[in-house]
Amino acid sequence: MKELLYWIVECIAKIHSYILRLNDAYEYNFTDKELHFLVIGVMGMAFIFVVYPIFKWLAKHDHVMIIAWIYVFTLIIVITFAIEIGQKVTNTGNMEFEDIMMGVMGFVVMFVIFALLREVYKGIKSLIRREKKDE
């Protein structure tokens, strides 16, 4: 877990240094806060341009549950990372990548069970409607 986090931090540091070099090379003199504003803003808009058409298509084809799953899955990853980082910072537990994986897998397994039960319910409901229609 520690190695993964260090690798992520190292990648972010390299990107940060590259952007700072560009800022210095072209003498824009943006502050660190202004660079964060610009970079995260551009990155967020890039995500919007990719995600919006996908979600729009999913919603149009009645796949709202997939949109909800993607949203919750993202939240689960953020929350599990936050818990593990919090344990490291506060020394209240061990920061382990396996804990993150098990937490995420717990959500995935429980969602699969939910999805199966939901489909069984929808199937029974459909059969009952068909029976009433045939009467």
C-alpha positions as protocol buffer text, in pm:
chain_id: "A"
residue {
  index: 1
  type: MET
  ca { x: 0 y: 0 z: 0 }
}
residue {
  index: 2
  type: LYS
  ca { x: 275 y: 239 z: 98 }
}
residue {
  index: 3
  type: GLU
  ca { x: 461 y: 170 z: -229 }
}
residue {
  index: 4
  type: LEU
  ca { x: 148 y: 241 z: -435 }
}
residue {
  index: 5
  type: LEU
  ca { x: 86 y: 571 z: -255 }
}
residue {
  index: 6
  type: TYR
  ca { x: 451 y: 674 z: -294 }
}
residue {
  index: 7
  type: TRP
  ca { x: 434 y: 589 z: -665 }
}
residue {
  index: 8
  type: ILE
  ca { x: 116 y: 800 z: -706 }
}
residue {
  index: 9
  type: VAL
  ca { x: 274 y: 1088 z: -514 }
}
residue {
  index: 10
  type: GLU
  ca { x: 590 y: 1058 z: -725 }
}
residue {
  index: 11
  type: CYS
  ca { x: 386 y: 1071 z: -1050 }
}
residue {
  index: 12
  type: ILE
  ca { x: 193 y: 1374 z: -928 }
}
residue {
  index: 13
  type: ALA
  ca { x: 520 y: 1540 z: -823 }
}
residue {
  index: 14
  type: LYS
  ca { x: 668 y: 1484 z: -1170 }
}
residue {
  index: 15
  type: ILE
  ca { x: 360 y: 1631 z: -1338 }
}
residue {
  index: 16
  type: HIS
  ca { x: 366 y: 1921 z: -1092 }
}
residue {
  index: 17
  type: SER
  ca { x: 733 y: 1990 z: -1167 }
}
residue {
  index: 18
  type: TYR
  ca { x: 668 y: 1975 z: -1542 }
}
residue {
  index: 19
  type: ILE
  ca { x: 385 y: 2227 z: -1514 }
}
residue {
  index: 20
  type: LEU
  ca { x: 601 y: 2454 z: -1298 }
}
residue {
  index: 21
  type: ARG
  ca { x: 881 y: 2434 z: -1559 }
}
residue {
  index: 22
  type: LEU
  ca { x: 631 y: 2531 z: -1829 }
}
residue {
  index: 23
  type: ASN
  ca { x: 510 y: 2818 z: -1612 }
}
residue {
  index: 24
  type: ASP
  ca { x: 868 y: 2939 z: -1566 }
}
residue {
  index: 25
  type: ALA
  ca { x: 971 y: 2881 z: -1929 }
}
residue {
  index: 26
  type: TYR
  ca { x: 687 y: 3092 z: -2066 }
}
residue {
  index: 27
  type: GLU
  ca { x: 709 y: 3344 z: -1781 }
}
residue {
  index: 28
  type: TYR
  ca { x: 340 y: 3326 z: -1695 }
}
residue {
  index: 29
  type: ASN
  ca { x: 419 y: 3366 z: -1325 }
}
residue {
  index: 30
  type: PHE
  ca { x: 109 y: 3183 z: -1208 }
}
residue {
  index: 31
  type: THR
  ca { x: 103 y: 3118 z: -835 }
}
residue {
  index: 32
  type: ASP
  ca { x: 70 y: 2764 z: -703 }
}
residue {
  index: 33
  type: LYS
  ca { x: -298 y: 2832 z: -623 }
}
residue {
  index: 34
  type: GLU
  ca { x: -364 y: 2967 z: -972 }
}
residue {
  index: 35
  type: LEU
  ca { x: -198 y: 2660 z: -1126 }
}
residue {
  index: 36
  type: HIS
  ca { x: -416 y: 2431 z: -913 }
}
residue {
  index: 37
  type: PHE
  ca { x: -720 y: 2631 z: -1024 }
}
residue {
  index: 38
  type: LEU
  ca { x: -627 y: 2594 z: -1390 }
}
residue {
  index: 39
  type: VAL
  ca { x: -503 y: 2234 z: -1393 }
}
residue {
  index: 40
  type: ILE
  ca { x: -785 y: 2085 z: -1183 }
}
residue {
  index: 41
  type: GLY
  ca { x: -1039 y: 2298 z: -1369 }
}
residue {
  index: 42
  type: VAL
  ca { x: -916 y: 2176 z: -1709 }
}
residue {
  index: 43
  type: MET
  ca { x: -891 y: 1817 z: -1586 }
}
residue {
  index: 44
  type: GLY
  ca { x: -1245 y: 1832 z: -1445 }
}
residue {
  index: 45
  type: MET
  ca { x: -1384 y: 1970 z: -1771 }
}
residue {
  index: 46
  type: ALA
  ca { x: -1203 y: 1698 z: -1967 }
}
residue {
  index: 47
  type: PHE
  ca { x: -1373 y: 1440 z: -1744 }
}
residue {
  index: 48
  type: ILE
  ca { x: -1709 y: 1609 z: -1803 }
}
residue {
  index: 49
  type: PHE
  ca { x: -1665 y: 1593 z: -2182 }
}
residue {
  index: 50
  type: VAL
  ca { x: -1591 y: 1220 z: -2156 }
}
residue {
  index: 51
  type: VAL
  ca { x: -1838 y: 1119 z: -1883 }
}
residue {
  index: 52
  type: TYR
  ca { x: -2141 y: 1330 z: -1982 }
}
residue {
  index: 53
  type: PRO
  ca { x: -2205 y: 1164 z: -2320 }
}
residue {
  index: 54
  type: ILE
  ca { x: -2163 y: 821 z: -2165 }
}
residue {
  index: 55
  type: PHE
  ca { x: -2404 y: 896 z: -1879 }
}
residue {
  index: 56
  type: LYS
  ca { x: -2649 y: 1063 z: -2116 }
}
residue {
  index: 57
  type: TRP
  ca { x: -2650 y: 752 z: -2335 }
}
residue {
  index: 58
  type: LEU
  ca { x: -2692 y: 527 z: -2031 }
}
residue {
  index: 59
  type: ALA
  ca { x: -2984 y: 737 z: -1900 }
}
residue {
  index: 60
  type: LYS
  ca { x: -3150 y: 745 z: -2243 }
}
residue {
  index: 61
  type: HIS
  ca { x: -3135 y: 365 z: -2259 }
}
residue {
  index: 62
  type: ASP
  ca { x: -3278 y: 325 z: -1906 }
}
residue {
  index: 63
  type: HIS
  ca { x: -2950 y: 230 z: -1739 }
}
residue {
  index: 64
  type: VAL
  ca { x: -2973 y: 472 z: -1446 }
}
residue {
  index: 65
  type: MET
  ca { x: -2868 y: 194 z: -1207 }
}
residue {
  index: 66
  type: ILE
  ca { x: -2531 y: 176 z: -1389 }
}
residue {
  index: 67
  type: ILE
  ca { x: -2487 y: 550 z: -1340 }
}
residue {
  index: 68
  type: ALA
  ca { x: -2568 y: 510 z: -970 }
}
residue {
  index: 69
  type: TRP
  ca { x: -2325 y: 217 z: -945 }
}
residue {
  index: 70
  type: ILE
  ca { x: -2040 y: 415 z: -1106 }
}
residue {
  index: 71
  type: TYR
  ca { x: -2104 y: 706 z: -871 }
}
residue {
  index: 72
  type: VAL
  ca { x: -2118 y: 489 z: -558 }
}
residue {
  index: 73
  type: PHE
  ca { x: -1818 y: 281 z: -669 }
}
residue {
  index: 74
  type: THR
  ca { x: -1617 y: 604 z: -703 }
}
residue {
  index: 75
  type: LEU
  ca { x: -1730 y: 718 z: -359 }
}
residue {
  index: 76
  type: ILE
  ca { x: -1639 y: 381 z: -206 }
}
residue {
  index: 77
  type: ILE
  ca { x: -1286 y: 406 z: -348 }
}
residue {
  index: 78
  type: VAL
  ca { x: -1243 y: 761 z: -217 }
}
residue {
  index: 79
  type: ILE
  ca { x: -1382 y: 669 z: 126 }
}
residue {
  index: 80
  type: THR
  ca { x: -1168 y: 356 z: 161 }
}
residue {
  index: 81
  type: PHE
  ca { x: -854 y: 548 z: 65 }
}
residue {
  index: 82
  type: ALA
  ca { x: -949 y: 824 z: 310 }
}
residue {
  index: 83
  type: ILE
  ca { x: -997 y: 569 z: 590 }
}
residue {
  index: 84
  type: GLU
  ca { x: -658 y: 408 z: 524 }
}
residue {
  index: 85
  type: ILE
  ca { x: -478 y: 742 z: 494 }
}
residue {
  index: 86
  type: GLY
  ca { x: -653 y: 856 z: 813 }
}
residue {
  index: 87
  type: GLN
  ca { x: -530 y: 544 z: 991 }
}
residue {
  index: 88
  type: LYS
  ca { x: -174 y: 621 z: 878 }
}
residue {
  index: 89
  type: VAL
  ca { x: -188 y: 987 z: 979 }
}
residue {
  index: 90
  type: THR
  ca { x: -350 y: 926 z: 1319 }
}
residue {
  index: 91
  type: ASN
  ca { x: -167 y: 598 z: 1393 }
}
residue {
  index: 92
  type: THR
  ca { x: -502 y: 432 z: 1473 }
}
residue {
  index: 93
  type: GLY
  ca { x: -441 y: 133 z: 1246 }
}
residue {
  index: 94
  type: ASN
  ca { x: -234 y: -2 z: 962 }
}
residue {
  index: 95
  type: MET
  ca { x: -260 y: 153 z: 619 }
}
residue {
  index: 96
  type: GLU
  ca { x: -291 y: -148 z: 389 }
}
residue {
  index: 97
  type: PHE
  ca { x: -387 y: -171 z: 23 }
}
residue {
  index: 98
  type: GLU
  ca { x: -551 y: -507 z: 97 }
}
residue {
  index: 99
  type: ASP
  ca { x: -801 y: -330 z: 326 }
}
residue {
  index: 100
  type: ILE
  ca { x: -899 y: -103 z: 38 }
}
residue {
  index: 101
  type: MET
  ca { x: -937 y: -399 z: -196 }
}
residue {
  index: 102
  type: MET
  ca { x: -1147 y: -596 z: 54 }
}
residue {
  index: 103
  type: GLY
  ca { x: -1373 y: -296 z: 119 }
}
residue {
  index: 104
  type: VAL
  ca { x: -1428 y: -241 z: -253 }
}
residue {
  index: 105
  type: MET
  ca { x: -1484 y: -614 z: -309 }
}
residue {
  index: 106
  type: GLY
  ca { x: -1739 y: -611 z: -26 }
}
residue {
  index: 107
  type: PHE
  ca { x: -1937 y: -347 z: -212 }
}
residue {
  index: 108
  type: VAL
  ca { x: -1906 y: -531 z: -545 }
}
residue {
  index: 109
  type: VAL
  ca { x: -2020 y: -865 z: -399 }
}
residue {
  index: 110
  type: MET
  ca { x: -2311 y: -708 z: -212 }
}
residue {
  index: 111
  type: PHE
  ca { x: -2414 y: -518 z: -524 }
}
residue {
  index: 112
  type: VAL
  ca { x: -2409 y: -837 z: -733 }
}
residue {
  index: 113
  type: ILE
  ca { x: -2637 y: -1003 z: -475 }
}
residue {
  index: 114
  type: PHE
  ca { x: -2865 y: -698 z: -482 }
}
residue {
  index: 115
  type: ALA
  ca { x: -2869 y: -695 z: -864 }
}
residue {
  index: 116
  type: LEU
  ca { x: -2961 y: -1065 z: -876 }
}
residue {
  index: 117
  type: LEU
  ca { x: -3240 y: -1021 z: -622 }
}
residue {
  index: 118
  type: ARG
  ca { x: -3363 y: -714 z: -810 }
}
residue {
  index: 119
  type: GLU
  ca { x: -3380 y: -909 z: -1137 }
}
residue {
  index: 120
  type: VAL
  ca { x: -3567 y: -1195 z: -967 }
}
residue {
  index: 121
  type: TYR
  ca { x: -3815 y: -942 z: -823 }
}
residue {
  index: 122
  type: LYS
  ca { x: -3859 y: -774 z: -1162 }
}
residue {
  index: 123
  type: GLY
  ca { x: -3908 y: -1116 z: -1326 }
}
residue {
  index: 124
  type: ILE
  ca { x: -4176 y: -1219 z: -1076 }
}
residue {
  index: 125
  type: LYS
  ca { x: -4346 y: -882 z: -1113 }
}
residue {
  index: 126
  type: SER
  ca { x: -4344 y: -922 z: -1491 }
}
residue {
  index: 127
  type: LEU
  ca { x: -4495 y: -1273 z: -1466 }
}
residue {
  index: 128
  type: ILE
  ca { x: -4773 y: -1147 z: -1236 }
}
residue {
  index: 129
  type: ARG
  ca { x: -4854 y: -865 z: -1480 }
}
residue {
  index: 130
  type: ARG
  ca { x: -4861 y: -1111 z: -1770 }
}
residue {
  index: 131
  type: GLU
  ca { x: -5095 y: -1342 z: -1577 }
}
residue {
  index: 132
  type: LYS
  ca { x: -5334 y: -1054 z: -1497 }
}
residue {
  index: 133
  type: LYS
  ca { x: -5326 y: -944 z: -1861 }
}
residue {
  index: 134
  type: ASP
  ca { x: -5414 y: -1296 z: -1983 }
}
residue {
  index: 135
  type: GLU
  ca { x: -5720 y: -1318 z: -1754 }
}
